[in-house]
Amino acid sequence: MNYLPAQDPSSYLDGLNPAQRAAVVFGVAAERPVRSTPPLLIIAGAGTGKTSTLAHRVAHLILNGADPRRILLLTFARRMAAEMTRRVERICATALKGRTFAVGDTIEWSGTFHAVGAKLLRLYAENIGLEPEFSILDRSDAADLMDLVRDDLELSRTGGRFPKKATCLAIYSYAVNAQIPVREALDRAFPWCREWAEPLTGLFARYVETKQAQAVLDYDDLLLYWSQMMQTGEIARLVSERFDHILVDEYQDTNALQASILVSLKPDGTGVTVVGDDAQAIYSFRSATVRNILDFPSCFDPPAEVVRLEQNYRSTQPILEACNRVIAHAGESVTKTLFTTRADGRRPLLAMVSDETAQVDVVIERILANREAGTELRDQAVLFRTSHHASQLEVELVRRNIPFVKFGGLKFLEASHVKDILAVLRWAENPRDQVSALRVLKLIPGVGPKTARRVLVAVERDGHSLSALDRLPPPSTAAEAWPDFVGVMMELAAAQRWQGQVERLRVWYDPLLDLLYDDPRPRRGDLDQLERMAAQHPTRSSFLTDLTLDPPEASGGEAGVPLKDEDWLTLSTIHSAKGQEWRAVFVLNVVDGCIPSDLATGTPEEIDEERRLLYVAMTRARDNLVLMQPLRFFIRGQARGGNAHVLAPRSRFLTCTDLDAFELVGDRLYRGTGEEIADAPPSASVDLKAQIRAMWQIAQ
């Protein structure tokens, strides 16, 4: 395939600032087609145009001779990969002055680590001992399978409090992604489970054996098998040689396993570009480590080039000044100072209020005032460290009829009715998938767990063939419903064409929907969406894989009927807000114990991540930023009208020397010594000195 050079080599770069341009053109010589470039780390501060820079670099590579079919673009969301591809296409079309250039048809390797891993594993399945038709378990199904194994090993009947299925899966996932032994994973993140190290190791070994016997992989396997595949000489060479250029977005969010995959793909760093911001590394609870981005340059010899993007296009300079002050006290980091041409605007507010009730009143008052001044509710957000910090605010918003949406909500695949449909399709695709099979069988009226297990034994005895269902006598408790169920399973198993399978499945399932769930109407809306999505995929396998790896949001099930209003306020945890921005941002409970969380101050590394969390929250604001500091928290569970409370010191991340970057507001005076004035003294007085003397007087 021939790729035409741009008529004006610089026209598509004109909108970039000098740092962005340096990152885009690094290692590319205009006089010859680009086949490889030295390793590059782009440190992109918040709001500095990271996505635009990465898209321009991909386009620049293509326009200078790189084959887009040999470019691997790794992101943390499929939607971001699609958006990146669209941007590349627009940039190339502009550079070529309208000549046809269908990048979307030629960039074949673009997506999340997990999606690309799944694609490669299917491609090389027979070479690495995997069944090509393997199923992919979502988190919920993986937890169910873990629970089955846990029960088989009788760990649910131990004398102590053995971890439940979700905790077991979290420990397993943490150990796999961090590439550490189970005991070390327990010490780091699950200290209350240390006593169970040995039985947990045995549980995980049996869990792996069970997955392999059923030809299923969980999310973590997609990375683990990919990583292991890259340690196998000939296959590793074939995979590596597929790609001339590898570009990774949000590199600060990668874990040890993902970093090892990248280095295995290109051990010398040739053609590798990673983009990220160490100051926004906030996902250690998912096994992500800031060390990956900090250590990236030294992974190669010579070290990778580092380009810093510091010009911010989002916030005003006063907001950036406060953000720079907060992050400047972090431990090891890549030094950068955000700046902008937006010199106007007021300093961020540090609002000191008496308690949580007053905090809610002030936040709502300012939100409504902003709305009257022209800032719609949807342009405002309230952020918090932990979901329950917003509970009182939610109650008051409902009372005042102020619409809001809270992130994150129920995922599409977590909705029970969607899981039912997908379980049927997964079982038809992979008859060894016992988790899906059990769910499907228990949908049939009259079939319970014991009957379902007997059916599975019969299917397994018949070589995992679903045709065994047709030869089984109907269970006595499900004689009426059994023939229709067997009929739909036989059709799905024998179907040569994917088109129409979901429609056929719904003919069987829709009557069950009314029996299984109280609110079928919004659930049918989800299934309508599922049917439309199915029509966009060429095969059942690709549909199940894509939907599992990148599920949309649900409107049915626990999500309830969607709220319809002309406007709405956003409530979000800080973790969920990363990558977003609003004109006005309020951050709740900026006090020690909340930010940083009292559960995340055990090590300097944990405290540093909590600092980065506050920094991420602050950098979401474009025009207005308010940090809320309640001075006291009332103790829960006391009698009505009780006044027992604890005082809340301001977050340690807002030091006295940096307070000049904020405007201090509230009904309390500020001493300037780091301590707020306590409650007004009671009117009654007492002579404590006399009482102390009396303690030592000898009774007469």
WOWO-V740872 format. One record per residue. N is the residue number from 1. RES is the residue in one letter. PSI is psi in radians with two decimals (* if undefined). NEAR is the number of other ideal C-beta (glycine too) atoms within 8 Angstrom. D_FIRST is the distance of its C-alpha to the first C-alpha in Angstrom with 1 decimal. Layout:
N:RES:PSI:NEAR:D_FIRST, N:RES:PSI:NEAR:D_FIRST
This chain:
1:M:2.31:5:0.0, 2:N:2.42:3:3.8, 3:Y:2.16:8:6.6, 4:L:2.41:7:9.9, 5:P:2.70:8:13.0, 6:A:2.48:10:15.9, 7:Q:-0.70:7:18.5, 8:D:1.76:7:21.2, 9:P:-0.34:7:20.2, 10:S:-0.14:6:23.3, 11:S:-0.72:10:23.8, 12:Y:-0.09:13:22.3, 13:L:-0.06:11:24.4, 14:D:-0.51:6:27.7, 15:G:0.01:3:29.0, 16:L:2.56:11:28.9, 17:N:2.96:7:32.1, 18:P:-0.70:6:32.2, 19:A:-0.74:11:31.9, 20:Q:-0.77:13:29.0, 21:R:-0.72:10:27.2, 22:A:-0.68:9:28.0, 23:A:-0.70:13:26.6, 24:V:-0.75:12:23.3, 25:V:-0.06:9:22.6, 26:F:2.24:11:24.2, 27:G:0.06:9:22.6, 28:V:2.07:10:19.7, 29:A:2.14:7:20.1, 30:A:-0.42:5:18.8, 31:E:-0.12:3:18.8, 32:R:2.64:5:16.1, 33:P:2.43:6:12.9, 34:V:2.11:12:14.4, 35:R:-0.50:6:14.2, 36:S:2.71:7:17.7, 37:T:2.73:13:20.6, 38:P:2.79:10:24.3, 39:P:2.51:15:25.8, 40:L:2.32:14:26.9, 41:L:2.09:14:29.6, 42:I:1.92:14:29.9, 43:I:1.86:14:33.4, 44:A:1.80:11:33.3, 45:G:2.88:13:36.8, 46:A:2.29:13:37.8, 47:G:0.38:11:36.5, 48:T:0.21:13:34.5, 49:G:0.67:12:31.2, 50:K:-0.86:12:29.6, 51:T:-0.76:11:27.1, 52:S:-0.73:10:26.1, 53:T:-0.78:17:25.7, 54:L:-0.74:14:23.5, 55:A:-0.73:12:21.2, 56:H:-0.63:14:21.0, 57:R:-0.76:12:20.1, 58:V:-0.82:14:17.2, 59:A:-0.72:15:16.0, 60:H:-0.69:13:16.9, 61:L:-0.80:13:14.8, 62:I:-0.79:14:11.6, 63:L:-0.26:14:12.6, 64:N:0.41:12:13.3, 65:G:-0.13:11:10.0, 66:A:2.43:13:10.4, 67:D:2.01:9:7.9, 68:P:-0.38:9:9.9, 69:R:-0.22:9:9.9, 70:R:0.40:9:11.9, 71:I:2.27:18:14.3, 72:L:2.08:12:17.7, 73:L:1.99:14:19.8, 74:L:2.20:11:23.4, 75:T:-3.12:13:26.1, 76:F:0.15:8:29.6, 77:A:2.39:8:29.1, 78:R:-0.61:12:26.5, 79:R:-0.65:7:27.3, 80:M:-0.68:11:26.5, 81:A:-0.72:13:23.1, 82:A:-0.74:9:22.5, 83:E:-0.70:9:24.0, 84:M:-0.75:16:21.9, 85:T:-0.74:13:18.7, 86:R:-0.71:9:20.2, 87:R:-0.73:12:21.2, 88:V:-0.73:14:17.8, 89:E:-0.76:12:16.5, 90:R:-0.72:8:19.5, 91:I:-0.78:12:19.2, 92:C:-0.71:14:15.7, 93:A:-0.69:10:16.9, 94:T:-0.77:9:19.9, 95:A:-0.55:13:18.3, 96:L:0.19:12:16.1, 97:K:0.80:7:19.4, 98:G:-0.05:4:18.7, 99:R:2.63:7:15.3, 100:T:2.25:3:13.5, 101:F:1.62:9:11.7, 102:A:1.38:7:12.2, 103:V:-0.63:13:12.3, 104:G:-0.46:8:14.8, 105:D:-0.15:4:12.5, 106:T:-0.44:9:10.1, 107:I:1.67:13:12.9, 108:E:-0.40:5:14.3, 109:W:1.45:12:16.9, 110:S:2.23:12:19.2, 111:G:-2.94:11:23.0, 112:T:2.85:13:26.3, 113:F:-0.77:12:27.2, 114:H:-0.71:10:29.0, 115:A:-0.76:13:26.3, 116:V:-0.70:12:23.6, 117:G:-0.77:13:26.4, 118:A:-0.72:12:27.2, 119:K:-0.76:10:23.7, 120:L:-0.69:11:23.5, 121:L:-0.67:16:27.1, 122:R:-0.62:10:26.4, 123:L:-0.69:6:23.4, 124:Y:0.31:12:25.6, 125:A:-0.84:11:29.0, 126:E:-0.41:6:30.2, 127:N:-0.33:5:29.5, 128:I:0.23:12:31.6, 129:G:0.30:2:34.4, 130:L:2.62:11:33.6, 131:E:2.22:8:33.9, 132:P:-0.44:7:30.6, 133:E:0.35:8:32.6, 134:F:2.55:13:34.1, 135:S:2.77:14:35.4, 136:I:2.10:14:35.1, 137:L:2.33:14:38.4, 138:D:3.10:10:38.7, 139:R:-0.70:9:41.3, 140:S:-0.78:9:44.1, 141:D:-0.66:11:43.6, 142:A:-0.69:12:43.2, 143:A:-0.66:12:46.5, 144:D:-0.72:12:48.1, 145:L:-0.71:16:47.1, 146:M:-0.66:14:48.4, 147:D:-0.67:9:51.6, 148:L:-0.78:11:52.0, 149:V:-0.72:12:51.7, 150:R:-0.72:13:54.0, 151:D:-0.70:9:56.5, 152:D:-0.62:7:56.2, 153:L:0.02:10:57.1, 154:E:0.49:7:60.0, 155:L:-0.31:10:58.9, 156:S:-0.17:7:59.9, 157:R:0.43:4:63.4, 158:T:2.81:8:63.8, 159:G:-0.42:2:66.8, 160:G:-2.94:6:64.9, 161:R:1.42:3:62.3, 162:F:2.47:10:59.1, 163:P:2.53:10:55.9, 164:K:3.05:6:54.7, 165:K:-0.73:10:51.4, 166:A:-0.69:7:49.4, 167:T:-0.72:10:50.7, 168:C:-0.77:14:50.0, 169:L:-0.66:12:46.4, 170:A:-0.71:9:46.1, 171:I:-0.81:16:47.6, 172:Y:-0.83:12:45.3, 173:S:-0.73:11:42.2, 174:Y:-0.80:13:43.4, 175:A:-0.71:13:44.0, 176:V:-0.85:11:40.6, 177:N:-0.54:14:38.6, 178:A:-0.16:13:40.8, 179:Q:0.89:7:40.7, 180:I:2.76:8:44.5, 181:P:2.79:6:47.4, 182:V:-0.76:11:49.2, 183:R:-0.69:8:52.3, 184:E:-0.65:9:50.4, 185:A:-0.70:14:48.7, 186:L:-0.75:15:52.1, 187:D:-0.67:7:53.6, 188:R:-0.84:9:50.8, 189:A:-0.27:8:50.4, 190:F:0.99:13:52.9, 191:P:-0.44:7:56.1, 192:W:-0.14:4:58.3, 193:C:0.21:12:56.8, 194:R:-0.67:10:57.5, 195:E:-0.25:5:60.2, 196:W:0.31:11:57.8, 197:A:-0.81:11:55.4, 198:E:-0.89:6:56.3, 199:P:-0.54:11:56.3, 200:L:-0.71:14:53.1, 201:T:-0.74:9:51.4, 202:G:-0.69:9:52.7, 203:L:-0.78:14:51.6, 204:F:-0.63:11:48.0, 205:A:-0.78:8:48.0, 206:R:-0.63:11:49.2, 207:Y:-0.77:12:46.7, 208:V:-0.78:8:43.8, 209:E:-0.70:8:45.4, 210:T:-0.75:11:45.8, 211:K:-0.77:13:42.2, 212:Q:-0.68:7:41.0, 213:A:-0.54:7:43.5, 214:Q:0.01:12:42.3, 215:A:0.81:12:38.6, 216:V:2.61:14:38.1, 217:L:2.54:12:36.5, 218:D:3.13:12:37.6, 219:Y:-0.78:13:35.5, 220:D:-0.55:10:36.5, 221:D:-0.57:9:35.4, 222:L:-0.64:15:31.8, 223:L:-0.70:16:31.8, 224:L:-0.82:10:34.4, 225:Y:-0.66:13:32.7, 226:W:-0.79:12:29.3, 227:S:-0.78:12:31.3, 228:Q:-0.63:9:33.1, 229:M:-0.58:14:29.9, 230:M:0.01:14:28.7, 231:Q:0.05:7:31.9, 232:T:1.92:9:31.1, 233:G:-1.28:5:29.7, 234:E:-0.74:6:27.1, 235:I:-0.72:12:25.9, 236:A:-0.71:12:25.8, 237:R:-0.73:8:23.6, 238:L:-0.73:9:21.1, 239:V:-0.80:12:21.1, 240:S:-0.69:11:20.8, 241:E:-0.13:6:17.9, 242:R:-0.43:8:15.8, 243:F:2.30:13:15.8, 244:D:-0.59:9:15.3, 245:H:2.35:14:17.0, 246:I:2.15:13:19.9, 247:L:2.27:15:21.6, 248:V:2.19:12:25.0, 249:D:2.68:15:27.1, 250:E:0.87:10:30.9, 251:Y:-0.39:13:31.2, 252:Q:-0.24:13:35.0, 253:D:0.10:10:35.1, 254:T:2.71:14:33.7, 255:N:-3.12:12:36.1, 256:A:-0.64:12:36.6, 257:L:-0.76:14:34.6, 258:Q:-0.68:12:31.5, 259:A:-0.67:10:31.9, 260:S:-0.62:11:32.2, 261:I:-0.78:14:29.0, 262:L:-0.82:13:27.1, 263:V:-0.60:9:28.7, 264:S:-0.60:11:28.1, 265:L:-0.71:12:24.4, 266:K:1.42:13:24.4, 267:P:-0.50:5:27.8, 268:D:0.01:5:27.3, 269:G:0.04:11:25.8, 270:T:2.17:9:22.6, 271:G:0.11:11:20.1, 272:V:2.24:15:22.8, 273:T:2.19:15:23.9, 274:V:2.53:13:26.8, 275:V:2.41:13:28.6, 276:G:-3.06:15:32.2, 277:D:1.97:12:35.8, 278:D:-0.47:12:38.5, 279:A:-0.14:14:41.1, 280:Q:0.42:13:39.7, 281:A:1.77:16:39.8, 282:I:0.32:11:42.1, 283:Y:0.70:8:41.1, 284:S:-0.47:12:42.9, 285:F:-0.26:5:44.6, 286:R:0.24:8:41.2, 287:S:0.06:12:41.0, 288:A:2.61:12:38.7, 289:T:2.31:11:39.8, 290:V:-0.33:12:39.6, 291:R:-0.53:6:39.6, 292:N:-0.81:15:35.9, 293:I:-0.59:17:35.0, 294:L:-0.62:10:38.0, 295:D:-0.07:8:37.2, 296:F:-0.83:12:33.5, 297:P:-0.65:11:33.6, 298:S:0.00:6:35.9, 299:C:-0.27:9:33.7, 300:F:2.77:10:31.8, 301:D:1.94:3:33.1, 302:P:2.81:4:32.8, 303:P:2.72:7:33.2, 304:A:2.57:13:30.5, 305:E:2.53:11:30.7, 306:V:2.17:8:32.4, 307:V:2.27:12:31.9, 308:R:2.29:9:34.5, 309:L:2.03:15:34.1, 310:E:-0.21:11:37.6, 311:Q:2.03:12:37.7, 312:N:2.39:13:38.5, 313:Y:0.21:7:37.7, 314:R:-0.99:9:39.8, 315:S:2.88:16:43.4, 316:T:2.84:12:46.2, 317:Q:-0.70:12:47.4, 318:P:-0.66:11:50.6, 319:I:-0.75:14:48.7, 320:L:-0.62:13:46.3, 321:E:-0.76:10:49.4, 322:A:-0.72:15:50.9, 323:C:-0.76:14:47.7, 324:N:-0.67:10:47.4, 325:R:-0.77:10:51.0, 326:V:-0.81:14:50.6, 327:I:-0.30:12:47.6, 328:A:-0.41:6:49.0, 329:H:0.11:8:51.5, 330:A:2.86:10:48.9, 331:G:-2.32:6:48.8, 332:E:2.26:4:45.9, 333:S:2.94:9:43.0, 334:V:2.05:10:40.5, 335:T:2.28:4:42.6, 336:K:2.66:9:41.4, 337:T:1.98:6:43.3, 338:L:2.47:16:41.9, 339:F:2.88:8:42.8, 340:T:2.87:13:42.2, 341:T:-0.06:4:43.2, 342:R:1.46:8:45.1, 343:A:-0.22:7:48.5, 344:D:-3.11:5:50.5, 345:G:2.76:10:51.7, 346:R:2.83:7:54.4, 347:R:2.67:9:54.5, 348:P:2.62:15:53.8, 349:L:2.40:12:56.9, 350:L:1.81:14:58.6, 351:A:1.98:11:60.8, 352:M:2.12:12:63.8, 353:V:2.81:14:65.3, 354:S:-0.68:9:68.2, 355:D:-3.02:12:66.5, 356:E:-0.61:10:63.7, 357:T:-0.78:8:65.5, 358:A:-0.62:10:65.7, 359:Q:-0.81:13:62.0, 360:V:-0.79:11:61.1, 361:D:-0.76:10:63.3, 362:V:-0.76:11:61.9, 363:V:-0.83:14:58.3, 364:I:-0.71:13:58.9, 365:E:-0.78:8:61.0, 366:R:-0.61:10:58.3, 367:I:-0.80:15:55.6, 368:L:-0.63:9:57.7, 369:A:-0.72:8:58.6, 370:N:-0.70:12:54.9, 371:R:-0.75:12:54.4, 372:E:-0.49:6:57.2, 373:A:0.02:6:55.8, 374:G:-0.01:5:52.5, 375:T:1.87:11:50.4, 376:E:2.78:8:49.6, 377:L:-0.68:12:50.1, 378:R:-0.21:8:46.4, 379:D:0.20:8:45.8, 380:Q:2.64:17:48.2, 381:A:2.55:14:48.0, 382:V:2.12:16:50.5, 383:L:2.66:13:49.2, 384:F:2.74:14:51.1, 385:R:-0.72:11:50.8, 386:T:2.56:8:51.9, 387:S:-0.70:8:52.0, 388:H:-0.25:5:55.8, 389:H:-0.38:10:56.2, 390:A:0.10:12:55.5, 391:S:-0.85:8:57.9, 392:Q:-0.64:9:60.7, 393:L:-0.73:13:58.4, 394:E:-0.77:11:57.0, 395:V:-0.76:8:60.6, 396:E:-0.62:11:61.5, 397:L:-0.72:12:58.4, 398:V:-0.76:8:59.3, 399:R:-0.64:6:62.9, 400:R:0.10:7:62.0, 401:N:0.72:5:59.5, 402:I:1.98:11:56.6, 403:P:2.52:11:53.3, 404:F:2.79:11:50.9, 405:V:2.43:10:48.1, 406:K:2.31:9:48.0, 407:F:2.59:10:45.0, 408:G:2.79:6:44.0, 409:G:-2.84:9:45.0, 410:L:2.24:10:44.6, 411:K:2.67:11:41.1, 412:F:-0.80:12:40.0, 413:L:-0.20:12:40.1, 414:E:-0.18:11:43.5, 415:A:2.25:16:45.1, 416:S:-0.75:8:47.1, 417:H:-0.61:14:46.3, 418:V:-0.71:15:42.5, 419:K:-0.59:13:43.1, 420:D:-0.89:14:45.1, 421:I:-0.80:14:42.3, 422:L:-0.57:13:39.7, 423:A:-0.71:13:42.1, 424:V:-0.81:15:42.5, 425:L:-0.68:15:38.7, 426:R:-0.69:12:38.4, 427:W:-0.68:14:41.3, 428:A:-0.62:11:39.9, 429:E:-0.68:11:36.5, 430:N:1.62:14:38.3, 431:P:-0.20:11:42.0, 432:R:-0.21:10:42.6, 433:D:1.63:14:42.2, 434:Q:-0.53:10:46.0, 435:V:-0.83:14:45.7, 436:S:-0.71:15:44.1, 437:A:-0.77:15:46.5, 438:L:-0.71:13:49.6, 439:R:-0.76:12:48.6, 440:V:-0.85:12:47.9, 441:L:-0.63:12:51.2, 442:K:-0.11:10:53.2, 443:L:-0.44:10:52.1, 444:I:2.16:11:54.2, 445:P:2.19:8:57.7, 446:G:-0.10:11:60.1, 447:V:2.10:13:57.7, 448:G:-3.06:8:58.4, 449:P:-0.73:7:57.1, 450:K:-0.78:6:59.3, 451:T:-0.73:13:58.3, 452:A:-0.73:13:54.6, 453:R:-0.64:9:54.9, 454:R:-0.68:8:56.7, 455:V:-0.74:14:53.9, 456:L:-0.68:12:51.3, 457:V:-0.73:8:53.4, 458:A:-0.72:10:53.5, 459:V:-0.74:14:49.7, 460:E:-0.70:7:49.2, 461:R:-0.45:7:51.8, 462:D:0.37:10:49.9, 463:G:0.53:4:46.8, 464:H:0.72:7:45.3, 465:S:2.24:8:45.1, 466:L:-0.22:11:45.7, 467:S:-0.32:9:47.5, 468:A:-0.50:11:50.4, 469:L:-0.63:12:51.0, 470:D:-0.39:7:52.0, 471:R:-0.20:6:54.5, 472:L:2.48:8:56.2, 473:P:2.42:3:59.4, 474:P:2.39:8:59.0, 475:P:2.40:11:60.4, 476:S:-0.57:5:63.8, 477:T:-0.15:8:63.1, 478:A:0.51:13:59.9, 479:A:-0.63:9:60.9, 480:E:-0.70:6:60.2, 481:A:-0.31:10:56.8, 482:W:-0.81:11:55.5, 483:P:-0.75:7:54.6, 484:D:-0.70:8:52.3, 485:F:-0.84:11:50.5, 486:V:-0.67:10:50.1, 487:G:-0.80:9:48.8, 488:V:-0.63:13:46.0, 489:M:-0.67:13:45.0, 490:M:-0.71:12:45.0, 491:E:-0.78:9:42.7, 492:L:-0.69:13:40.2, 493:A:-0.59:10:40.2, 494:A:-0.13:6:39.7, 495:A:2.32:8:37.3, 496:Q:-0.47:3:34.2, 497:R:2.40:6:32.7, 498:W:-0.63:11:32.3, 499:Q:2.28:5:32.9, 500:G:-0.12:7:36.6, 501:Q:-0.74:13:37.6, 502:V:-0.68:11:38.5, 503:E:-0.76:8:40.4, 504:R:-0.71:11:42.3, 505:L:-0.64:13:43.0, 506:R:-0.50:11:44.5, 507:V:-0.66:8:46.9, 508:W:-0.67:12:48.5, 509:Y:-0.58:13:48.1, 510:D:-0.72:10:49.2, 511:P:-0.55:7:52.9, 512:L:-0.53:11:52.8, 513:L:-0.70:13:51.5, 514:D:-0.51:8:54.9, 515:L:-0.57:6:56.8, 516:L:-0.54:9:54.8, 517:Y:2.60:10:54.4, 518:D:-0.44:3:56.7, 519:D:1.23:9:54.1, 520:P:-0.42:9:51.9, 521:R:-0.97:6:50.8, 522:P:-0.46:14:48.4, 523:R:-0.65:14:47.2, 524:R:-0.54:11:46.3, 525:G:-0.69:10:44.2, 526:D:-0.70:16:42.2, 527:L:-0.55:15:41.8, 528:D:-0.77:8:40.6, 529:Q:-0.71:9:37.9, 530:L:-0.72:11:37.1, 531:E:-0.70:11:36.8, 532:R:-0.70:8:34.4, 533:M:-0.66:10:32.2, 534:A:-0.62:11:32.3, 535:A:-0.29:7:31.0, 536:Q:0.02:5:27.7, 537:H:2.49:11:26.8, 538:P:-0.47:4:25.7, 539:T:2.82:7:28.1, 540:R:-0.69:11:31.3, 541:S:-0.80:9:30.0, 542:S:-0.62:9:27.3, 543:F:-0.84:13:29.9, 544:L:-0.69:14:32.4, 545:T:-0.88:11:30.1, 546:D:-0.72:11:28.8, 547:L:-0.63:12:32.3, 548:T:-0.67:11:33.9, 549:L:-0.41:12:31.6, 550:D:1.24:10:31.6, 551:P:2.53:9:34.7, 552:P:-3.06:7:35.7, 553:E:2.71:8:39.3, 554:A:2.65:14:42.2, 555:S:-0.27:9:44.8, 556:G:-2.99:13:47.1, 557:G:-2.42:14:49.1, 558:E:-0.35:6:50.4, 559:A:-0.42:12:48.4, 560:G:-3.04:6:50.8, 561:V:2.26:6:50.5, 562:P:2.43:7:48.2, 563:L:2.31:7:50.2, 564:K:2.16:3:49.7, 565:D:2.85:6:50.8, 566:E:-0.32:2:49.9, 567:D:2.79:9:49.3, 568:W:2.66:10:49.3, 569:L:2.59:15:49.7, 570:T:2.22:12:47.4, 571:L:2.34:13:49.0, 572:S:2.53:14:46.8, 573:T:2.73:12:47.1, 574:I:-0.67:15:45.5, 575:H:-0.72:8:43.0, 576:S:-0.34:8:41.8, 577:A:-0.20:14:41.7, 578:K:2.32:9:39.2, 579:G:-0.13:3:36.3, 580:Q:2.98:8:38.5, 581:E:2.65:7:40.6, 582:W:2.76:12:43.6, 583:R:-0.70:10:45.8, 584:A:2.32:15:48.8, 585:V:2.32:15:49.0, 586:F:2.32:13:52.1, 587:V:2.09:17:52.2, 588:L:2.64:15:55.1, 589:N:0.95:14:57.4, 590:V:1.20:14:56.4, 591:V:2.73:12:59.1, 592:D:2.38:11:59.4, 593:G:-0.47:7:59.2, 594:C:-0.94:15:56.6, 595:I:1.67:14:54.2, 596:P:2.66:16:54.2, 597:S:2.46:11:55.0, 598:D:-0.19:8:58.0, 599:L:0.02:4:56.0, 600:A:0.70:10:53.4, 601:T:0.44:9:55.5, 602:G:-0.44:4:56.2, 603:T:2.79:5:54.0, 604:P:-0.59:6:52.7, 605:E:-0.69:8:49.1, 606:E:-0.72:12:50.1, 607:I:-0.70:11:51.9, 608:D:-0.69:11:48.9, 609:E:-0.65:13:46.7, 610:E:-0.65:14:49.3, 611:R:-0.77:14:49.2, 612:R:-0.56:14:45.5, 613:L:-0.78:14:46.1, 614:L:-0.70:15:48.5, 615:Y:-0.76:14:46.0, 616:V:-0.75:15:43.3, 617:A:-0.79:12:45.9, 618:M:-0.62:16:46.9, 619:T:0.05:14:43.5, 620:R:-0.27:12:42.8, 621:A:2.34:15:45.2, 622:R:-0.91:9:44.3, 623:D:-0.65:9:47.7, 624:N:2.34:12:50.5, 625:L:2.24:13:51.0, 626:V:2.13:13:54.2, 627:L:2.23:13:55.1, 628:M:2.30:14:57.9, 629:Q:1.60:15:60.6, 630:P:2.43:14:63.3, 631:L:-0.31:11:66.4, 632:R:2.71:10:67.6, 633:F:2.20:9:66.6, 634:F:2.47:11:69.3, 635:I:2.31:9:69.9, 636:R:2.64:4:68.9, 637:G:0.07:3:71.6, 638:Q:2.94:7:74.6, 639:A:2.68:4:77.3, 640:R:2.28:3:76.9, 641:G:0.02:4:77.6, 642:G:2.69:8:77.1, 643:N:0.25:5:76.1, 644:A:2.25:6:74.9, 645:H:2.93:9:71.7, 646:V:2.52:6:69.8, 647:L:2.55:7:68.8, 648:A:1.95:13:65.1, 649:P:2.58:8:64.2, 650:R:2.61:12:61.4, 651:S:2.37:13:58.1, 652:R:-0.27:8:58.1, 653:F:-0.19:11:54.8, 654:L:1.54:12:56.6, 655:T:2.79:8:58.9, 656:C:-0.64:7:61.9, 657:T:-0.28:4:60.4, 658:D:0.02:11:57.3, 659:L:-0.29:11:59.3, 660:D:-0.20:4:59.4, 661:A:-0.10:10:55.8, 662:F:2.72:13:57.1, 663:E:2.07:8:59.6, 664:L:2.20:9:62.2, 665:V:2.79:7:63.6, 666:G:3.02:8:66.1, 667:D:0.25:5:69.8, 668:R:2.51:9:70.4, 669:L:2.69:4:71.0, 670:Y:2.23:7:68.9, 671:R:-0.48:8:70.7, 672:G:0.19:5:67.9, 673:T:0.12:5:68.6, 674:G:-0.02:6:66.1, 675:E:2.36:5:68.8, 676:E:2.68:9:69.4, 677:I:2.32:6:72.9, 678:A:-3.09:4:74.1, 679:D:2.65:3:76.0, 680:A:2.46:3:79.2, 681:P:2.58:4:82.2, 682:P:2.73:4:84.6, 683:S:-0.57:3:87.8, 684:A:2.62:4:90.0, 685:S:2.74:3:90.6, 686:V:2.50:5:91.5, 687:D:1.54:6:93.1, 688:L:-0.55:6:90.8, 689:K:-0.70:6:92.6, 690:A:-0.68:7:95.8, 691:Q:-0.70:9:94.2, 692:I:-0.73:8:92.7, 693:R:-0.68:8:96.2, 694:A:-0.44:7:97.8, 695:M:-0.44:6:95.6, 696:W:0.11:5:97.5, 697:Q:2.46:6:101.0, 698:I:2.23:3:103.5, 699:A:2.40:3:105.0, 700:Q:*:2:108.7
